[in-house]
Amino acid sequence: MDESLGVRWLGVAGIALAAGERTLLIDPFVSRPPARRLWAGRVVAESALVAEKIPRADVILVTHAHWDHIMDVPEVARRAGAAVYGSPNACTLLLALGVPQRQLHPLAAGERLRLGAFAVEALPAVHTAVLGRPPFTGPVRRGLAPPLRLRDYRMDVNFSFVVSTAGYRLLNWSSARAEGAVAADVLFVKPFATRPDYYAELLRAVRPRLVIPIHWDDFLRPLSKPLRPMLRPPSWSRRPLRRVDLAELRRVIERLSPKTAVFVPEIFHTYDLAALLSTATASG
């Protein structure tokens, strides 16, 4: 029988899953430095905001080492003593930012982990290209010391995660390609695909009962202002720039997979997954 599983969207790509007494986080990030920090200055996590919005964690998974996925992880990990799993770059950055070595676990694609109430598999993922290539890639600069610049958060590899817990299977899909996706009850997806057949391939592979869009909001806009959709990543073939359209995503998914529900959660609100799936089944 399915057990209780709490699902909480933290904004941007952040997800919190609560099964019993255990909490697993993926890419927790709430500090949101402004756009001007892309070019100048250094950044620090907003400690009080992080403590308020992300009060607990036992395990943290990091999809990749860009700042909007990893910048607040040190604050959470140090306070909660959580184990952190991520790429070599992610671990190097977190060590430089003061996370104890004993809490850091380098991860490779294909690894399967048993983390208390959570079974996790790391899948390889392809980061979305910006003007033809993924941004901020390459080795971490030697001798880093905080505070860091945003360009110091450099990606080496990217992961998607399959999380099985409380009788459910959830796929946090971080890839710009559908290849390698696996079946799951719930699909967390980024709604800025560029290929028209991307969602068709992804939905055929995953066959989700529920799709939850994440990483759609403007992560350069502080939480003190209302959420707004982010600008779609620019490409040489797509002009002018426009913001992510969640209504368009909903229409695409309803057309391709009529029995799959789409749910846009309220930020920081905890939902019972069984109730969400029951509503999705009834409406389908």
Contacts in CASP RR format, 6 or more apart in sequence:
PFRMAT RR
TARGET T0000
AUTHOR 0000-0000-0000
METHOD contacts of the structure
MODEL  1
MDESLGVRWLGVAGIALAAGERTLLIDPFVSRPPARRLWAGRVVAESALV
AEKIPRADVILVTHAHWDHIMDVPEVARRAGAAVYGSPNACTLLLALGVP
QRQLHPLAAGERLRLGAFAVEALPAVHTAVLGRPPFTGPVRRGLAPPLRL
RDYRMDVNFSFVVSTAGYRLLNWSSARAEGAVAADVLFVKPFATRPDYYA
ELLRAVRPRLVIPIHWDDFLRPLSKPLRPMLRPPSWSRRPLRRVDLAELR
RVIERLSPKTAVFVPEIFHTYDLAALLSTATASG
2 166 0 8 1.000
2 167 0 8 1.000
2 168 0 8 1.000
2 274 0 8 1.000
3 19 0 8 1.000
3 20 0 8 1.000
3 166 0 8 1.000
3 167 0 8 1.000
4 19 0 8 1.000
4 20 0 8 1.000
4 166 0 8 1.000
4 272 0 8 1.000
4 274 0 8 1.000
5 17 0 8 1.000
5 18 0 8 1.000
5 19 0 8 1.000
5 165 0 8 1.000
5 166 0 8 1.000
5 167 0 8 1.000
5 168 0 8 1.000
5 272 0 8 1.000
5 273 0 8 1.000
5 274 0 8 1.000
6 16 0 8 1.000
6 17 0 8 1.000
6 18 0 8 1.000
6 19 0 8 1.000
6 270 0 8 1.000
6 271 0 8 1.000
6 272 0 8 1.000
6 273 0 8 1.000
7 15 0 8 1.000
7 16 0 8 1.000
7 17 0 8 1.000
7 18 0 8 1.000
7 186 0 8 1.000
7 212 0 8 1.000
7 265 0 8 1.000
7 270 0 8 1.000
7 271 0 8 1.000
7 272 0 8 1.000
7 273 0 8 1.000
7 276 0 8 1.000
8 15 0 8 1.000
8 16 0 8 1.000
8 17 0 8 1.000
8 18 0 8 1.000
8 265 0 8 1.000
8 268 0 8 1.000
8 269 0 8 1.000
8 270 0 8 1.000
8 271 0 8 1.000
9 15 0 8 1.000
9 212 0 8 1.000
9 214 0 8 1.000
9 265 0 8 1.000
9 266 0 8 1.000
9 267 0 8 1.000
9 268 0 8 1.000
9 269 0 8 1.000
10 16 0 8 1.000
10 25 0 8 1.000
10 28 0 8 1.000
10 29 0 8 1.000
10 30 0 8 1.000
10 53 0 8 1.000
10 54 0 8 1.000
10 267 0 8 1.000
10 268 0 8 1.000
11 29 0 8 1.000
11 30 0 8 1.000
11 214 0 8 1.000
11 217 0 8 1.000
11 227 0 8 1.000
11 267 0 8 1.000
11 268 0 8 1.000
12 27 0 8 1.000
12 29 0 8 1.000
12 32 0 8 1.000
12 68 0 8 1.000
12 69 0 8 1.000
12 214 0 8 1.000
12 215 0 8 1.000
12 217 0 8 1.000
12 219 0 8 1.000
13 26 0 8 1.000
13 27 0 8 1.000
13 29 0 8 1.000
13 63 0 8 1.000
13 68 0 8 1.000
13 69 0 8 1.000
13 174 0 8 1.000
13 190 0 8 1.000
13 214 0 8 1.000
13 215 0 8 1.000
14 25 0 8 1.000
14 26 0 8 1.000
14 27 0 8 1.000
14 28 0 8 1.000
14 29 0 8 1.000
14 214 0 8 1.000
15 25 0 8 1.000
15 26 0 8 1.000
15 27 0 8 1.000
15 172 0 8 1.000
15 188 0 8 1.000
15 214 0 8 1.000
16 23 0 8 1.000
16 24 0 8 1.000
16 25 0 8 1.000
16 28 0 8 1.000
16 54 0 8 1.000
16 57 0 8 1.000
16 270 0 8 1.000
17 23 0 8 1.000
17 24 0 8 1.000
17 25 0 8 1.000
17 26 0 8 1.000
17 118 0 8 1.000
17 163 0 8 1.000
17 165 0 8 1.000
17 170 0 8 1.000
18 24 0 8 1.000
18 270 0 8 1.000
19 117 0 8 1.000
19 118 0 8 1.000
19 165 0 8 1.000
19 166 0 8 1.000
20 117 0 8 1.000
20 166 0 8 1.000
22 58 0 8 1.000
22 59 0 8 1.000
22 116 0 8 1.000
22 117 0 8 1.000
22 118 0 8 1.000
23 56 0 8 1.000
23 57 0 8 1.000
23 58 0 8 1.000
23 59 0 8 1.000
24 57 0 8 1.000
24 58 0 8 1.000
24 59 0 8 1.000
24 60 0 8 1.000
24 61 0 8 1.000
24 115 0 8 1.000
24 118 0 8 1.000
24 120 0 8 1.000
24 163 0 8 1.000
24 165 0 8 1.000
25 54 0 8 1.000
25 57 0 8 1.000
25 59 0 8 1.000
25 60 0 8 1.000
25 61 0 8 1.000
25 76 0 8 1.000
25 82 0 8 1.000
26 60 0 8 1.000
26 61 0 8 1.000
26 62 0 8 1.000
26 63 0 8 1.000
26 161 0 8 1.000
26 163 0 8 1.000
26 172 0 8 1.000
27 61 0 8 1.000
27 62 0 8 1.000
27 63 0 8 1.000
27 68 0 8 1.000
27 69 0 8 1.000
27 70 0 8 1.000
28 50 0 8 1.000
28 54 0 8 1.000
28 57 0 8 1.000
28 60 0 8 1.000
28 72 0 8 1.000
28 73 0 8 1.000
28 76 0 8 1.000
29 67 0 8 1.000
29 68 0 8 1.000
29 69 0 8 1.000
29 70 0 8 1.000
29 71 0 8 1.000
29 72 0 8 1.000
29 219 0 8 1.000
30 46 0 8 1.000
30 49 0 8 1.000
30 50 0 8 1.000
30 53 0 8 1.000
30 54 0 8 1.000
30 72 0 8 1.000
30 223 0 8 1.000
31 43 0 8 1.000
31 44 0 8 1.000
31 45 0 8 1.000
31 46 0 8 1.000
31 49 0 8 1.000
31 50 0 8 1.000
31 71 0 8 1.000
31 72 0 8 1.000
32 219 0 8 1.000
32 220 0 8 1.000
32 221 0 8 1.000
32 222 0 8 1.000
32 223 0 8 1.000
33 43 0 8 1.000
33 67 0 8 1.000
33 71 0 8 1.000
33 150 0 8 1.000
33 220 0 8 1.000
34 220 0 8 1.000
34 222 0 8 1.000
35 220 0 8 1.000
37 43 0 8 1.000
37 150 0 8 1.000
38 150 0 8 1.000
38 220 0 8 1.000
41 149 0 8 1.000
42 147 0 8 1.000
42 148 0 8 1.000
42 149 0 8 1.000
43 67 0 8 1.000
43 71 0 8 1.000
43 147 0 8 1.000
43 148 0 8 1.000
43 149 0 8 1.000
43 150 0 8 1.000
44 146 0 8 1.000
44 147 0 8 1.000
45 71 0 8 1.000
45 72 0 8 1.000
45 74 0 8 1.000
45 75 0 8 1.000
47 75 0 8 1.000
49 223 0 8 1.000
50 72 0 8 1.000
50 75 0 8 1.000
50 76 0 8 1.000
51 75 0 8 1.000
51 79 0 8 1.000
53 223 0 8 1.000
53 268 0 8 1.000
54 72 0 8 1.000
54 76 0 8 1.000
56 80 0 8 1.000
57 76 0 8 1.000
57 77 0 8 1.000
57 80 0 8 1.000
57 81 0 8 1.000
57 82 0 8 1.000
58 80 0 8 1.000
58 82 0 8 1.000
58 83 0 8 1.000
58 115 0 8 1.000
58 116 0 8 1.000
59 82 0 8 1.000
59 83 0 8 1.000
59 84 0 8 1.000
59 85 0 8 1.000
59 115 0 8 1.000
59 116 0 8 1.000
59 118 0 8 1.000
60 73 0 8 1.000
60 76 0 8 1.000
60 77 0 8 1.000
60 82 0 8 1.000
60 83 0 8 1.000
60 84 0 8 1.000
60 85 0 8 1.000
61 85 0 8 1.000
61 86 0 8 1.000
61 120 0 8 1.000
61 159 0 8 1.000
61 161 0 8 1.000
61 172 0 8 1.000
62 69 0 8 1.000
62 70 0 8 1.000
62 73 0 8 1.000
62 84 0 8 1.000
62 85 0 8 1.000
62 86 0 8 1.000
62 87 0 8 1.000
62 90 0 8 1.000
62 159 0 8 1.000
63 69 0 8 1.000
63 125 0 8 1.000
63 158 0 8 1.000
63 159 0 8 1.000
63 160 0 8 1.000
63 161 0 8 1.000
63 172 0 8 1.000
63 174 0 8 1.000
64 70 0 8 1.000
64 87 0 8 1.000
64 89 0 8 1.000
64 90 0 8 1.000
64 125 0 8 1.000
64 127 0 8 1.000
64 155 0 8 1.000
64 156 0 8 1.000
64 157 0 8 1.000
64 158 0 8 1.000
64 159 0 8 1.000
64 174 0 8 1.000
65 87 0 8 1.000
65 89 0 8 1.000
65 90 0 8 1.000
65 93 0 8 1.000
65 140 0 8 1.000
65 153 0 8 1.000
65 154 0 8 1.000
65 155 0 8 1.000
65 156 0 8 1.000
66 135 0 8 1.000
66 136 0 8 1.000
66 153 0 8 1.000
66 154 0 8 1.000
66 155 0 8 1.000
67 150 0 8 1.000
67 153 0 8 1.000
68 219 0 8 1.000
70 90 0 8 1.000
70 93 0 8 1.000
70 94 0 8 1.000
70 153 0 8 1.000
71 153 0 8 1.000
73 84 0 8 1.000
73 94 0 8 1.000
73 99 0 8 1.000
74 94 0 8 1.000
74 97 0 8 1.000
74 98 0 8 1.000
74 99 0 8 1.000
76 82 0 8 1.000
77 84 0 8 1.000
77 94 0 8 1.000
77 99 0 8 1.000
77 103 0 8 1.000
78 98 0 8 1.000
78 99 0 8 1.000
78 100 0 8 1.000
81 103 0 8 1.000
82 103 0 8 1.000
83 103 0 8 1.000
83 105 0 8 1.000
83 115 0 8 1.000
84 90 0 8 1.000
84 91 0 8 1.000
84 94 0 8 1.000
84 99 0 8 1.000
84 103 0 8 1.000
84 104 0 8 1.000
84 105 0 8 1.000
85 105 0 8 1.000
85 107 0 8 1.000
85 113 0 8 1.000
85 120 0 8 1.000
85 122 0 8 1.000
86 105 0 8 1.000
86 106 0 8 1.000
86 107 0 8 1.000
86 159 0 8 1.000
87 106 0 8 1.000
87 107 0 8 1.000
87 155 0 8 1.000
87 156 0 8 1.000
87 157 0 8 1.000
87 158 0 8 1.000
87 159 0 8 1.000
88 106 0 8 1.000
88 156 0 8 1.000
89 138 0 8 1.000
89 139 0 8 1.000
89 140 0 8 1.000
89 154 0 8 1.000
89 155 0 8 1.000
89 156 0 8 1.000
89 157 0 8 1.000
91 104 0 8 1.000
91 105 0 8 1.000
91 106 0 8 1.000
92 140 0 8 1.000
92 144 0 8 1.000
93 140 0 8 1.000
93 144 0 8 1.000
93 148 0 8 1.000
93 152 0 8 1.000
93 153 0 8 1.000
94 104 0 8 1.000
95 101 0 8 1.000
95 104 0 8 1.000
96 140 0 8 1.000
96 143 0 8 1.000
96 144 0 8 1.000
96 145 0 8 1.000
96 146 0 8 1.000
96 148 0 8 1.000
97 146 0 8 1.000
97 148 0 8 1.000
98 146 0 8 1.000
107 122 0 8 1.000
107 159 0 8 1.000
108 122 0 8 1.000
109 122 0 8 1.000
109 123 0 8 1.000
109 124 0 8 1.000
109 157 0 8 1.000
109 159 0 8 1.000
110 121 0 8 1.000
110 122 0 8 1.000
110 123 0 8 1.000
110 124 0 8 1.000
111 121 0 8 1.000
111 122 0 8 1.000
112 119 0 8 1.000
112 120 0 8 1.000
112 121 0 8 1.000
112 122 0 8 1.000
113 119 0 8 1.000
113 120 0 8 1.000
113 121 0 8 1.000
113 122 0 8 1.000
114 120 0 8 1.000
117 165 0 8 1.000
117 166 0 8 1.000
118 163 0 8 1.000
118 164 0 8 1.000
118 165 0 8 1.000
119 163 0 8 1.000
119 164 0 8 1.000
119 165 0 8 1.000
120 161 0 8 1.000
120 162 0 8 1.000
120 163 0 8 1.000
120 164 0 8 1.000
121 161 0 8 1.000
121 162 0 8 1.000
122 159 0 8 1.000
122 160 0 8 1.000
122 161 0 8 1.000
123 159 0 8 1.000
123 160 0 8 1.000
123 161 0 8 1.000
123 162 0 8 1.000
123 175 0 8 1.000
123 180 0 8 1.000
123 182 0 8 1.000
124 157 0 8 1.000
124 158 0 8 1.000
124 159 0 8 1.000
124 160 0 8 1.000
124 175 0 8 1.000
124 180 0 8 1.000
125 158 0 8 1.000
125 159 0 8 1.000
125 160 0 8 1.000
125 173 0 8 1.000
125 174 0 8 1.000
125 175 0 8 1.000
125 176 0 8 1.000
126 158 0 8 1.000
126 175 0 8 1.000
126 176 0 8 1.000
126 177 0 8 1.000
127 134 0 8 1.000
127 137 0 8 1.000
127 155 0 8 1.000
127 158 0 8 1.000
127 174 0 8 1.000
127 175 0 8 1.000
127 176 0 8 1.000
128 134 0 8 1.000
128 176 0 8 1.000
128 190 0 8 1.000
128 192 0 8 1.000
128 194 0 8 1.000
128 233 0 8 1.000
129 176 0 8 1.000
129 233 0 8 1.000
129 235 0 8 1.000
130 233 0 8 1.000
130 234 0 8 1.000
130 235 0 8 1.000
131 234 0 8 1.000
131 235 0 8 1.000
131 236 0 8 1.000
132 235 0 8 1.000
132 236 0 8 1.000
134 155 0 8 1.000
134 158 0 8 1.000
136 150 0 8 1.000
136 151 0 8 1.000
136 153 0 8 1.000
136 154 0 8 1.000
136 155 0 8 1.000
137 154 0 8 1.000
137 155 0 8 1.000
137 156 0 8 1.000
138 154 0 8 1.000
138 155 0 8 1.000
138 156 0 8 1.000
139 154 0 8 1.000
139 156 0 8 1.000
140 152 0 8 1.000
140 154 0 8 1.000
141 152 0 8 1.000
141 154 0 8 1.000
144 152 0 8 1.000
158 174 0 8 1.000
158 175 0 8 1.000
159 174 0 8 1.000
160 171 0 8 1.000
160 172 0 8 1.000
160 173 0 8 1.000
160 174 0 8 1.000
160 175 0 8 1.000
160 181 0 8 1.000
161 171 0 8 1.000
161 172 0 8 1.000
161 174 0 8 1.000
162 169 0 8 1.000
162 170 0 8 1.000
162 171 0 8 1.000
162 172 0 8 1.000
162 182 0 8 1.000
162 184 0 8 1.000
163 169 0 8 1.000
163 170 0 8 1.000
163 171 0 8 1.000
163 172 0 8 1.000
164 170 0 8 1.000
166 273 0 8 1.000
168 185 0 8 1.000
168 186 0 8 1.000
168 273 0 8 1.000
169 183 0 8 1.000
169 184 0 8 1.000
169 185 0 8 1.000
169 186 0 8 1.000
170 184 0 8 1.000
170 185 0 8 1.000
170 186 0 8 1.000
170 187 0 8 1.000
170 188 0 8 1.000
171 181 0 8 1.000
171 182 0 8 1.000
171 184 0 8 1.000
171 186 0 8 1.000
171 187 0 8 1.000
171 188 0 8 1.000
171 206 0 8 1.000
171 208 0 8 1.000
172 188 0 8 1.000
173 181 0 8 1.000
173 187 0 8 1.000
173 188 0 8 1.000
173 189 0 8 1.000
173 190 0 8 1.000
173 202 0 8 1.000
173 206 0 8 1.000
174 190 0 8 1.000
175 181 0 8 1.000
176 193 0 8 1.000
176 194 0 8 1.000
176 198 0 8 1.000
177 198 0 8 1.000
178 198 0 8 1.000
178 199 0 8 1.000
178 201 0 8 1.000
178 202 0 8 1.000
178 205 0 8 1.000
179 201 0 8 1.000
180 205 0 8 1.000
181 201 0 8 1.000
181 202 0 8 1.000
181 205 0 8 1.000
181 206 0 8 1.000
182 205 0 8 1.000
182 206 0 8 1.000
183 205 0 8 1.000
183 206 0 8 1.000
183 207 0 8 1.000
184 206 0 8 1.000
184 207 0 8 1.000
184 208 0 8 1.000
185 208 0 8 1.000
185 209 0 8 1.000
185 210 0 8 1.000
185 277 0 8 1.000
186 208 0 8 1.000
186 209 0 8 1.000
186 210 0 8 1.000
186 211 0 8 1.000
186 212 0 8 1.000
186 273 0 8 1.000
186 277 0 8 1.000
187 202 0 8 1.000
187 203 0 8 1.000
187 206 0 8 1.000
187 208 0 8 1.000
187 210 0 8 1.000
187 211 0 8 1.000
187 212 0 8 1.000
188 212 0 8 1.000
188 213 0 8 1.000
188 214 0 8 1.000
189 202 0 8 1.000
189 211 0 8 1.000
189 212 0 8 1.000
189 213 0 8 1.000
189 214 0 8 1.000
190 213 0 8 1.000
190 214 0 8 1.000
190 215 0 8 1.000
190 216 0 8 1.000
191 213 0 8 1.000
191 215 0 8 1.000
191 216 0 8 1.000
191 244 0 8 1.000
191 245 0 8 1.000
191 246 0 8 1.000
191 249 0 8 1.000
192 216 0 8 1.000
192 230 0 8 1.000
192 232 0 8 1.000
192 233 0 8 1.000
192 244 0 8 1.000
193 199 0 8 1.000
194 235 0 8 1.000
194 238 0 8 1.000
199 252 0 8 1.000
199 253 0 8 1.000
199 256 0 8 1.000
200 256 0 8 1.000
203 253 0 8 1.000
203 256 0 8 1.000
203 257 0 8 1.000
203 260 0 8 1.000
207 257 0 8 1.000
208 257 0 8 1.000
208 260 0 8 1.000
209 259 0 8 1.000
209 260 0 8 1.000
209 261 0 8 1.000
209 277 0 8 1.000
209 280 0 8 1.000
209 281 0 8 1.000
210 260 0 8 1.000
210 261 0 8 1.000
210 262 0 8 1.000
210 263 0 8 1.000
210 276 0 8 1.000
210 277 0 8 1.000
210 280 0 8 1.000
211 253 0 8 1.000
211 260 0 8 1.000
211 261 0 8 1.000
211 262 0 8 1.000
211 263 0 8 1.000
212 262 0 8 1.000
212 263 0 8 1.000
212 264 0 8 1.000
212 265 0 8 1.000
213 246 0 8 1.000
213 249 0 8 1.000
213 262 0 8 1.000
213 264 0 8 1.000
215 230 0 8 1.000
216 229 0 8 1.000
216 230 0 8 1.000
216 244 0 8 1.000
216 246 0 8 1.000
217 227 0 8 1.000
217 228 0 8 1.000
217 229 0 8 1.000
217 230 0 8 1.000
217 267 0 8 1.000
218 227 0 8 1.000
218 228 0 8 1.000
218 229 0 8 1.000
218 230 0 8 1.000
218 231 0 8 1.000
219 230 0 8 1.000
221 227 0 8 1.000
221 228 0 8 1.000
227 267 0 8 1.000
228 243 0 8 1.000
229 243 0 8 1.000
229 244 0 8 1.000
229 245 0 8 1.000
229 246 0 8 1.000
230 243 0 8 1.000
230 244 0 8 1.000
231 241 0 8 1.000
231 242 0 8 1.000
231 243 0 8 1.000
231 244 0 8 1.000
232 238 0 8 1.000
232 241 0 8 1.000
232 242 0 8 1.000
232 243 0 8 1.000
232 244 0 8 1.000
234 241 0 8 1.000
246 264 0 8 1.000
249 262 0 8 1.000
250 262 0 8 1.000
253 260 0 8 1.000
253 262 0 8 1.000
254 260 0 8 1.000
254 262 0 8 1.000
258 284 0 8 1.000
259 284 0 8 1.000
260 280 0 8 1.000
261 279 0 8 1.000
261 280 0 8 1.000
261 283 0 8 1.000
261 284 0 8 1.000
263 276 0 8 1.000
263 280 0 8 1.000
265 271 0 8 1.000
END
